[in-house]
């Protein structure tokens, strides 16, 4: 399988026993947005990457600039991480 096939994403979610509506996919380009959409997973766009399309044209539930922003979307604070 290759992007934009959602099979990889759905396979990982199945292995983790996570429903697509309880997941997010974080990535940096339009090629990653499509499998997230096809898998019905919310797509979070980070602008620091390899997008060829203008960011405003990439369908995303959220766009974040920092890792902490992703944690806030998940309802976590950095102190909740176990490193």
C-alpha positions in Angstrom: 0.0 0.0 0.0 1.1 3.5 -0.6 -0.3 6.9 0.4 -3.1 7.8 0.1 -4.4 4.3 0.8 -5.9 4.3 4.3 -5.0 0.7 5.0 -1.8 1.4 6.9 -3.6 3.8 9.2 -6.6 1.5 9.7 -4.2 -1.4 10.4 -2.4 0.5 13.1 -5.6 1.6 14.7 -6.9 -2.0 14.7 -3.6 -3.3 16.3 -4.1 -0.7 19.0 -7.8 -1.4 19.3 -8.6 2.3 18.7 -11.7 3.4 16.8 -11.0 5.9 14.0 -13.2 8.5 15.7 -11.0 8.3 18.8 -7.8 8.9 16.8 -6.0 11.8 15.2 -3.4 11.7 12.5 -0.7 14.4 12.7 1.2 15.1 9.5 2.6 17.8 7.3 1.3 17.5 3.8 -1.6 16.9 1.5 -0.7 13.3 0.7 -1.3 12.4 4.4 -4.6 14.3 4.6 -6.3 11.9 2.1 -5.8 8.6 4.0 -6.9 10.3 7.2 -10.1 11.4 5.5 -10.7 8.0 3.9 -10.2 6.3 7.3 -12.5 8.9 9.0 -9.7 10.0 11.3 -9.3 13.7 12.3 -6.3 15.2 10.5 -4.0 17.6 12.3 -1.8 19.6 10.0 1.7 20.8 11.1 3.0 23.6 8.9 6.7 22.7 9.3 7.1 20.1 6.6 6.9 19.1 3.0 3.5 20.3 1.8 3.5 21.2 -1.8 0.0 22.6 -1.7 -0.8 25.9 0.1 -1.6 25.0 3.7 -5.0 26.7 3.4 -6.0 24.1 0.7 -5.1 21.1 2.8 -8.2 19.8 4.6 -7.5 19.5 8.3 -9.6 19.4 11.4 -6.9 21.5 13.1 -3.6 23.2 12.3 -1.0 23.4 15.0 2.4 25.0 15.3 3.8 23.3 18.4 3.8 19.9 20.0 2.1 21.3 23.0 -0.9 22.3 20.8 -1.4 18.6 19.9 -1.4 17.7 23.6 -4.0 20.3 24.3 -6.2 18.8 21.5 -5.9 15.5 23.2 -6.8 17.0 26.6 -3.3 16.4 28.0 -0.7 18.7 29.4 3.0 18.2 29.0 3.2 17.0 32.7 1.0 14.0 31.7 3.8 12.6 29.5 6.0 9.8 30.8 9.3 10.2 29.1 
